[in-house]
Amino acid sequence: MNILAIFAHPDDLTIYCSGTLARWAEEGHSIFALCCTKGEVGTLRRDLTKEKVAEMRLKELMAANLIIGVEETIVLDYPDAGFISGPDLREKLIFYVRKIKADRVITFDPWVNYEVHPDHVIVGRMAAEAAAFSAFPLLYPDQLKEGIEPYKCSEVWLMGQLGHQPNYFVDITTTLEKKVNAALKFEATLELLAQLFAPNIDPANVSPDELKKLNKYANRLLRSIASAIGKNINLKAAEAFFVQKTLPGHFDNFQQQLSEMLGNPSEQPKIY
């Protein structure tokens, strides 16, 4: 399959689904990563410009994606932190779904409660719409003139914080190490860990001993999250998703929605 991961900031992918993507890459699927911004706002440091942060994040993204096994990384130039035009983004994402012939899109859940970051919401929503609407030939017909044909994407995998009980779990026991190593490529990850566990460490000036300490914290945190997700389904390490099959212009979820409206429990989650 061609699998297209669509996310807002360079470090999003490693936190939410890199164990799964690494496993799919090992299984022979083609993994494409599309980052909508350069993450130029994502730092607490005051000694950097937006341009310098963007440069750092892109280098980190490429290094992380090499570990994961991403075939191609696409970076769009939308501004970080809440200034993304939804209609413009949807047109671009449909272009890439069609161009790549994406069979599966993986992105944020835009319907999750209390998601405060507008980039996550708009990127998740437009990515889901792109997967559902990319099959319509009369939508953005100028793309056809460029040789970009309509393509029916089969499913959307919503990642990270979910607004619905997961219906898929992916066993990442064998790729957890790649997830941890990829996450540690980002200074933003170290900065977050320092805020949480070691406020006396300056992530901009980390000594070798302090870096070891932060690496230990990162390993512990990422492994504990993966372990906690996997525990209830008898897996050592897992990532959770809410997966929706697509129809042209819709999710293929009418039966599920009716069942839930009538008070019937959802089906048992699947393990990949």
BALOBA-1460 file (C-alpha; in Angstrom, 3 decimals):
// residues 272
<rec num="1" residu="m" x="0.000" y="0.000" z="0.000"/>
<rec num="2" residu="n" x="0.866" y="3.652" z="-0.325"/>
<rec num="3" residu="i" x="0.407" y="5.205" z="3.125"/>
<rec num="4" residu="l" x="0.328" y="8.991" z="3.568"/>
<rec num="5" residu="a" x="0.845" y="10.457" z="7.033"/>
<rec num="6" residu="i" x="-0.408" y="14.052" z="7.237"/>
<rec num="7" residu="f" x="0.583" y="16.106" z="10.283"/>
<rec num="8" residu="a" x="1.035" y="19.713" z="11.364"/>
<rec num="9" residu="h" x="4.506" y="20.010" z="12.923"/>
<rec num="10" residu="p" x="7.784" y="18.166" z="12.356"/>
<rec num="11" residu="d" x="7.765" y="16.336" z="15.716"/>
<rec num="12" residu="d" x="4.088" y="15.226" z="15.649"/>
<rec num="13" residu="l" x="4.663" y="12.031" z="13.714"/>
<rec num="14" residu="t" x="7.245" y="10.477" z="16.013"/>
<rec num="15" residu="i" x="5.121" y="10.966" z="19.133"/>
<rec num="16" residu="y" x="1.834" y="9.632" z="17.802"/>
<rec num="17" residu="c" x="2.433" y="6.913" z="15.228"/>
<rec num="18" residu="s" x="6.101" y="6.318" z="14.386"/>
<rec num="19" residu="g" x="6.104" y="2.790" z="15.807"/>
<rec num="20" residu="t" x="3.235" y="1.885" z="13.495"/>
<rec num="21" residu="l" x="4.777" y="3.565" z="10.444"/>
<rec num="22" residu="a" x="8.104" y="1.847" z="11.100"/>
<rec num="23" residu="r" x="6.338" y="-1.515" z="11.247"/>
<rec num="24" residu="w" x="4.442" y="-0.851" z="8.020"/>
<rec num="25" residu="a" x="7.680" y="0.215" z="6.325"/>
<rec num="26" residu="e" x="9.340" y="-3.024" z="7.443"/>
<rec num="27" residu="e" x="6.399" y="-4.940" z="5.976"/>
<rec num="28" residu="g" x="7.080" y="-3.372" z="2.575"/>
<rec num="29" residu="h" x="4.494" y="-0.602" z="2.365"/>
<rec num="30" residu="s" x="5.520" y="2.773" z="0.919"/>
<rec num="31" residu="i" x="5.377" y="5.458" z="3.611"/>
<rec num="32" residu="f" x="5.013" y="9.137" z="2.704"/>
<rec num="33" residu="a" x="5.146" y="11.923" z="5.314"/>
<rec num="34" residu="l" x="3.508" y="15.298" z="4.680"/>
<rec num="35" residu="c" x="4.211" y="18.034" z="7.221"/>
<rec num="36" residu="c" x="2.045" y="21.140" z="6.805"/>
<rec num="37" residu="t" x="4.279" y="23.638" z="8.647"/>
<rec num="38" residu="k" x="7.962" y="23.955" z="9.478"/>
<rec num="39" residu="g" x="7.253" y="24.155" z="13.210"/>
<rec num="40" residu="e" x="8.940" y="27.538" z="13.469"/>
<rec num="41" residu="v" x="7.031" y="28.606" z="16.608"/>
<rec num="42" residu="g" x="7.608" y="25.418" z="18.578"/>
<rec num="43" residu="t" x="10.275" y="26.395" z="21.077"/>
<rec num="44" residu="l" x="10.530" y="28.138" z="24.436"/>
<rec num="45" residu="r" x="14.000" y="29.436" z="23.658"/>
<rec num="46" residu="r" x="14.524" y="33.166" z="23.080"/>
<rec num="47" residu="d" x="17.925" y="32.955" z="21.422"/>
<rec num="48" residu="l" x="16.525" y="31.641" z="18.098"/>
<rec num="49" residu="t" x="14.666" y="33.176" z="15.175"/>
<rec num="50" residu="k" x="11.720" y="31.495" z="13.476"/>
<rec num="51" residu="e" x="13.941" y="30.825" z="10.484"/>
<rec num="52" residu="k" x="16.549" y="29.065" z="12.629"/>
<rec num="53" residu="v" x="13.922" y="26.962" z="14.413"/>
<rec num="54" residu="a" x="12.409" y="25.941" z="11.062"/>
<rec num="55" residu="e" x="15.846" y="24.957" z="9.769"/>
<rec num="56" residu="m" x="16.517" y="22.867" z="12.882"/>
<rec num="57" residu="r" x="13.122" y="21.162" z="12.815"/>
<rec num="58" residu="l" x="13.430" y="20.168" z="9.166"/>
<rec num="59" residu="k" x="16.832" y="18.586" z="9.764"/>
<rec num="60" residu="e" x="15.402" y="16.748" z="12.772"/>
<rec num="61" residu="l" x="12.391" y="15.606" z="10.734"/>
<rec num="62" residu="m" x="14.583" y="14.152" z="7.990"/>
<rec num="63" residu="a" x="16.760" y="12.342" z="10.521"/>
<rec num="64" residu="a" x="13.722" y="10.912" z="12.330"/>
<rec num="65" residu="n" x="12.017" y="9.820" z="9.124"/>
<rec num="66" residu="l" x="15.168" y="8.013" z="8.037"/>
<rec num="67" residu="i" x="14.915" y="5.895" z="11.187"/>
<rec num="68" residu="i" x="11.201" y="5.245" z="10.649"/>
<rec num="69" residu="g" x="11.672" y="4.210" z="7.015"/>
<rec num="70" residu="v" x="9.763" y="7.025" z="5.310"/>
<rec num="71" residu="e" x="10.179" y="6.903" z="1.536"/>
<rec num="72" residu="e" x="9.498" y="10.596" z="0.869"/>
<rec num="73" residu="t" x="9.003" y="13.638" z="3.111"/>
<rec num="74" residu="i" x="6.909" y="16.539" z="1.813"/>
<rec num="75" residu="v" x="6.934" y="19.853" z="3.694"/>
<rec num="76" residu="l" x="4.370" y="22.557" z="2.979"/>
<rec num="77" residu="d" x="4.927" y="26.194" z="3.867"/>
<rec num="78" residu="y" x="1.901" y="27.069" z="6.011"/>
<rec num="79" residu="p" x="2.620" y="29.263" z="9.047"/>
<rec num="80" residu="d" x="2.850" y="27.547" z="12.415"/>
<rec num="81" residu="a" x="0.363" y="28.220" z="15.255"/>
<rec num="82" residu="g" x="-3.091" y="28.843" z="13.901"/>
<rec num="83" residu="f" x="-3.007" y="30.584" z="10.535"/>
<rec num="84" residu="i" x="-3.743" y="27.742" z="8.099"/>
<rec num="85" residu="s" x="-6.445" y="28.275" z="5.468"/>
<rec num="86" residu="g" x="-8.686" y="25.205" z="5.479"/>
<rec num="87" residu="p" x="-9.954" y="25.354" z="1.863"/>
<rec num="88" residu="d" x="-6.474" y="26.011" z="0.511"/>
<rec num="89" residu="l" x="-5.010" y="23.172" z="2.556"/>
<rec num="90" residu="r" x="-7.710" y="20.712" z="1.492"/>
<rec num="91" residu="e" x="-6.991" y="21.375" z="-2.192"/>
<rec num="92" residu="k" x="-3.272" y="20.754" z="-1.650"/>
<rec num="93" residu="l" x="-3.886" y="17.585" z="0.360"/>
<rec num="94" residu="i" x="-6.232" y="16.187" z="-2.297"/>
<rec num="95" residu="f" x="-3.474" y="16.859" z="-4.828"/>
<rec num="96" residu="y" x="-1.047" y="14.739" z="-2.815"/>
<rec num="97" residu="v" x="-3.551" y="11.961" z="-2.052"/>
<rec num="98" residu="r" x="-4.108" y="11.702" z="-5.811"/>
<rec num="99" residu="k" x="-0.480" y="12.079" z="-6.812"/>
<rec num="100" residu="i" x="0.777" y="9.488" z="-4.331"/>
<rec num="101" residu="k" x="-2.291" y="7.272" z="-4.877"/>
<rec num="102" residu="a" x="-2.650" y="7.017" z="-1.127"/>
<rec num="103" residu="d" x="-4.550" y="3.914" z="-0.038"/>
<rec num="104" residu="r" x="-4.433" y="4.913" z="3.617"/>
<rec num="105" residu="v" x="-4.210" y="8.352" z="5.259"/>
<rec num="106" residu="i" x="-3.068" y="8.673" z="8.867"/>
<rec num="107" residu="t" x="-3.692" y="11.972" z="10.657"/>
<rec num="108" residu="f" x="-4.984" y="13.693" z="13.823"/>
<rec num="109" residu="d" x="-8.503" y="13.186" z="15.133"/>
<rec num="110" residu="p" x="-10.055" y="16.639" z="14.561"/>
<rec num="111" residu="w" x="-13.144" y="15.706" z="16.605"/>
<rec num="112" residu="v" x="-11.300" y="15.052" z="19.865"/>
<rec num="113" residu="n" x="-12.516" y="17.025" z="22.889"/>
<rec num="114" residu="y" x="-10.365" y="19.835" z="24.319"/>
<rec num="115" residu="e" x="-7.796" y="19.905" z="21.508"/>
<rec num="116" residu="v" x="-6.473" y="23.424" z="21.938"/>
<rec num="117" residu="h" x="-4.000" y="23.524" z="19.035"/>
<rec num="118" residu="p" x="-5.775" y="24.858" z="15.931"/>
<rec num="119" residu="d" x="-3.130" y="23.381" z="13.602"/>
<rec num="120" residu="h" x="-3.961" y="19.861" z="14.779"/>
<rec num="121" residu="v" x="-7.689" y="20.434" z="14.305"/>
<rec num="122" residu="i" x="-7.533" y="21.966" z="10.819"/>
<rec num="123" residu="v" x="-4.887" y="19.552" z="9.514"/>
<rec num="124" residu="g" x="-6.790" y="16.520" z="10.808"/>
<rec num="125" residu="r" x="-10.089" y="17.741" z="9.381"/>
<rec num="126" residu="m" x="-8.697" y="18.665" z="5.962"/>
<rec num="127" residu="a" x="-6.695" y="15.432" z="5.744"/>
<rec num="128" residu="a" x="-9.816" y="13.374" z="6.492"/>
<rec num="129" residu="e" x="-11.773" y="15.349" z="3.899"/>
<rec num="130" residu="a" x="-8.983" y="14.923" z="1.354"/>
<rec num="131" residu="a" x="-9.129" y="11.148" z="1.788"/>
<rec num="132" residu="a" x="-12.910" y="11.133" z="1.344"/>
<rec num="133" residu="f" x="-13.142" y="13.613" z="-1.550"/>
<rec num="134" residu="s" x="-10.099" y="12.743" z="-3.682"/>
<rec num="135" residu="a" x="-12.170" y="10.373" z="-5.859"/>
<rec num="136" residu="f" x="-14.412" y="13.092" z="-7.335"/>
<rec num="137" residu="p" x="-13.177" y="14.066" z="-10.847"/>
<rec num="138" residu="l" x="-15.150" y="17.338" z="-10.882"/>
<rec num="139" residu="l" x="-13.457" y="18.543" z="-7.690"/>
<rec num="140" residu="y" x="-10.357" y="20.612" z="-8.510"/>
<rec num="141" residu="p" x="-10.446" y="19.654" z="-12.225"/>
<rec num="142" residu="d" x="-7.302" y="21.716" z="-12.881"/>
<rec num="143" residu="q" x="-5.363" y="18.942" z="-11.180"/>
<rec num="144" residu="l" x="-6.469" y="16.573" z="-13.948"/>
<rec num="145" residu="k" x="-4.928" y="18.920" z="-16.502"/>
<rec num="146" residu="e" x="-1.613" y="18.408" z="-14.678"/>
<rec num="147" residu="g" x="-1.980" y="14.654" z="-15.032"/>
<rec num="148" residu="i" x="-3.121" y="14.130" z="-11.434"/>
<rec num="149" residu="e" x="-5.981" y="11.637" z="-11.642"/>
<rec num="150" residu="p" x="-8.771" y="11.129" z="-9.066"/>
<rec num="151" residu="y" x="-7.988" y="8.347" z="-6.609"/>
<rec num="152" residu="k" x="-10.156" y="6.600" z="-4.030"/>
<rec num="153" residu="c" x="-8.374" y="6.411" z="-0.699"/>
<rec num="154" residu="s" x="-9.668" y="3.406" z="1.248"/>
<rec num="155" residu="e" x="-9.392" y="4.488" z="4.872"/>
<rec num="156" residu="v" x="-8.376" y="7.128" z="7.393"/>
<rec num="157" residu="w" x="-6.464" y="6.221" z="10.562"/>
<rec num="158" residu="l" x="-6.943" y="8.862" z="13.264"/>
<rec num="159" residu="m" x="-3.975" y="8.981" z="15.640"/>
<rec num="160" residu="g" x="-2.941" y="10.420" z="18.983"/>
<rec num="161" residu="q" x="-5.601" y="11.758" z="21.328"/>
<rec num="162" residu="l" x="-8.892" y="10.306" z="20.140"/>
<rec num="163" residu="g" x="-12.472" y="11.494" z="20.439"/>
<rec num="164" residu="h" x="-13.755" y="7.931" z="20.162"/>
<rec num="165" residu="q" x="-12.789" y="4.609" z="21.684"/>
<rec num="166" residu="p" x="-9.977" y="3.057" z="19.587"/>
<rec num="167" residu="n" x="-11.069" y="0.368" z="17.157"/>
<rec num="168" residu="y" x="-7.547" y="-0.619" z="16.066"/>
<rec num="169" residu="f" x="-4.383" y="-1.304" z="18.010"/>
<rec num="170" residu="v" x="-1.036" y="-1.839" z="16.320"/>
<rec num="171" residu="d" x="1.567" y="-4.018" z="18.011"/>
<rec num="172" residu="i" x="4.789" y="-1.964" z="17.998"/>
<rec num="173" residu="t" x="6.815" y="-4.253" z="20.253"/>
<rec num="174" residu="t" x="9.438" y="-4.789" z="17.557"/>
<rec num="175" residu="t" x="9.574" y="-1.131" z="16.441"/>
<rec num="176" residu="l" x="9.369" y="0.676" z="19.782"/>
<rec num="177" residu="e" x="13.126" y="1.227" z="19.721"/>
<rec num="178" residu="k" x="12.805" y="3.045" z="16.387"/>
<rec num="179" residu="k" x="10.017" y="5.209" z="17.818"/>
<rec num="180" residu="v" x="12.143" y="6.238" z="20.790"/>
<rec num="181" residu="n" x="15.219" y="6.922" z="18.655"/>
<rec num="182" residu="a" x="13.200" y="8.969" z="16.162"/>
<rec num="183" residu="a" x="11.579" y="11.047" z="18.918"/>
<rec num="184" residu="l" x="14.959" y="11.848" z="20.421"/>
<rec num="185" residu="k" x="16.053" y="13.525" z="17.195"/>
<rec num="186" residu="f" x="13.896" y="16.537" z="18.112"/>
<rec num="187" residu="e" x="15.121" y="19.250" z="20.438"/>
<rec num="188" residu="a" x="11.445" y="20.006" z="21.076"/>
<rec num="189" residu="t" x="11.115" y="16.536" z="22.608"/>
<rec num="190" residu="l" x="14.070" y="17.162" z="24.881"/>
<rec num="191" residu="e" x="12.669" y="20.574" z="25.766"/>
<rec num="192" residu="l" x="9.332" y="19.034" z="26.757"/>
<rec num="193" residu="l" x="11.031" y="16.323" z="28.793"/>
<rec num="194" residu="a" x="13.179" y="18.904" z="30.553"/>
<rec num="195" residu="q" x="10.023" y="20.891" z="31.436"/>
<rec num="196" residu="l" x="8.329" y="17.754" z="32.785"/>
<rec num="197" residu="f" x="11.165" y="15.947" z="34.543"/>
<rec num="198" residu="a" x="14.268" y="18.094" z="34.774"/>
<rec num="199" residu="p" x="13.487" y="21.836" z="34.954"/>
<rec num="200" residu="n" x="17.086" y="22.585" z="35.912"/>
<rec num="201" residu="i" x="18.387" y="21.293" z="32.567"/>
<rec num="202" residu="d" x="18.650" y="23.795" z="29.722"/>
<rec num="203" residu="p" x="17.844" y="21.838" z="26.512"/>
<rec num="204" residu="a" x="19.812" y="24.385" z="24.478"/>
<rec num="205" residu="n" x="22.979" y="23.554" z="26.429"/>
<rec num="206" residu="v" x="22.782" y="19.905" z="27.368"/>
<rec num="207" residu="s" x="25.914" y="18.287" z="28.753"/>
<rec num="208" residu="p" x="26.653" y="14.623" z="27.867"/>
<rec num="209" residu="d" x="25.549" y="13.534" z="31.342"/>
<rec num="210" residu="e" x="22.346" y="15.585" z="31.126"/>
<rec num="211" residu="l" x="21.631" y="14.188" z="27.654"/>
<rec num="212" residu="k" x="21.909" y="10.666" z="29.060"/>
<rec num="213" residu="k" x="19.444" y="11.633" z="31.754"/>
<rec num="214" residu="l" x="16.964" y="13.086" z="29.245"/>
<rec num="215" residu="n" x="17.351" y="10.035" z="27.011"/>
<rec num="216" residu="k" x="16.533" y="7.854" z="30.002"/>
<rec num="217" residu="y" x="13.427" y="9.931" z="30.742"/>
<rec num="218" residu="a" x="12.356" y="9.745" z="27.091"/>
<rec num="219" residu="n" x="12.798" y="5.994" z="26.977"/>
<rec num="220" residu="r" x="10.835" y="5.612" z="30.183"/>
<rec num="221" residu="l" x="8.011" y="7.926" z="29.109"/>
<rec num="222" residu="l" x="7.542" y="6.589" z="25.568"/>
<rec num="223" residu="r" x="7.821" y="2.973" z="26.671"/>
<rec num="224" residu="s" x="5.375" y="3.472" z="29.524"/>
<rec num="225" residu="i" x="2.795" y="5.066" z="27.208"/>
<rec num="226" residu="a" x="3.151" y="2.240" z="24.668"/>
<rec num="227" residu="s" x="2.976" y="-0.310" z="27.467"/>
<rec num="228" residu="a" x="-0.128" y="1.268" z="29.004"/>
<rec num="229" residu="i" x="-1.913" y="1.283" z="25.634"/>
<rec num="230" residu="g" x="-0.973" y="-2.342" z="25.006"/>
<rec num="231" residu="k" x="-1.744" y="-3.649" z="28.486"/>
<rec num="232" residu="n" x="-5.517" y="-4.078" z="28.122"/>
<rec num="233" residu="i" x="-5.148" y="-5.998" z="24.865"/>
<rec num="234" residu="n" x="-2.269" y="-8.196" z="26.047"/>
<rec num="235" residu="l" x="0.447" y="-6.522" z="23.977"/>
<rec num="236" residu="k" x="3.801" y="-5.387" z="25.320"/>
<rec num="237" residu="a" x="3.684" y="-2.140" z="23.348"/>
<rec num="238" residu="a" x="1.007" y="-0.635" z="21.116"/>
<rec num="239" residu="e" x="-0.336" y="2.490" z="19.438"/>
<rec num="240" residu="a" x="-4.085" y="3.160" z="19.282"/>
<rec num="241" residu="f" x="-6.189" y="4.448" z="16.378"/>
<rec num="242" residu="f" x="-9.763" y="5.128" z="15.367"/>
<rec num="243" residu="v" x="-10.046" y="3.859" z="11.799"/>
<rec num="244" residu="q" x="-12.746" y="4.886" z="9.342"/>
<rec num="245" residu="k" x="-13.276" y="3.306" z="5.934"/>
<rec num="246" residu="t" x="-14.124" y="5.819" z="3.230"/>
<rec num="247" residu="l" x="-16.823" y="6.179" z="0.626"/>
<rec num="248" residu="p" x="-16.769" y="9.061" z="-1.880"/>
<rec num="249" residu="g" x="-17.548" y="12.127" z="0.225"/>
<rec num="250" residu="h" x="-18.283" y="10.124" z="3.389"/>
<rec num="251" residu="f" x="-16.967" y="7.736" z="5.978"/>
<rec num="252" residu="d" x="-18.413" y="4.239" z="5.642"/>
<rec num="253" residu="n" x="-19.781" y="4.345" z="9.186"/>
<rec num="254" residu="f" x="-23.571" y="4.494" z="8.849"/>
<rec num="255" residu="q" x="-24.192" y="1.088" z="10.421"/>
<rec num="256" residu="q" x="-21.799" y="1.819" z="13.297"/>
<rec num="257" residu="q" x="-23.382" y="5.208" z="14.004"/>
<rec num="258" residu="l" x="-26.907" y="3.774" z="13.965"/>
<rec num="259" residu="s" x="-25.838" y="0.972" z="16.297"/>
<rec num="260" residu="e" x="-24.338" y="3.454" z="18.766"/>
<rec num="261" residu="m" x="-27.407" y="5.728" z="18.536"/>
<rec num="262" residu="l" x="-29.535" y="2.753" z="19.558"/>
<rec num="263" residu="g" x="-27.336" y="2.150" z="22.577"/>
<rec num="264" residu="n" x="-25.579" y="-0.951" z="21.294"/>
<rec num="265" residu="p" x="-21.886" y="-1.365" z="22.133"/>
<rec num="266" residu="s" x="-19.303" y="-0.887" z="19.439"/>
<rec num="267" residu="e" x="-17.544" y="-3.893" z="17.948"/>
<rec num="268" residu="q" x="-14.427" y="-5.233" z="19.615"/>
<rec num="269" residu="p" x="-11.224" y="-3.447" z="18.577"/>
<rec num="270" residu="k" x="-8.970" y="-5.151" z="16.051"/>
<rec num="271" residu="i" x="-5.274" y="-5.816" z="16.636"/>
<rec num="272" residu="y" x="-2.870" y="-5.326" z="13.763"/>
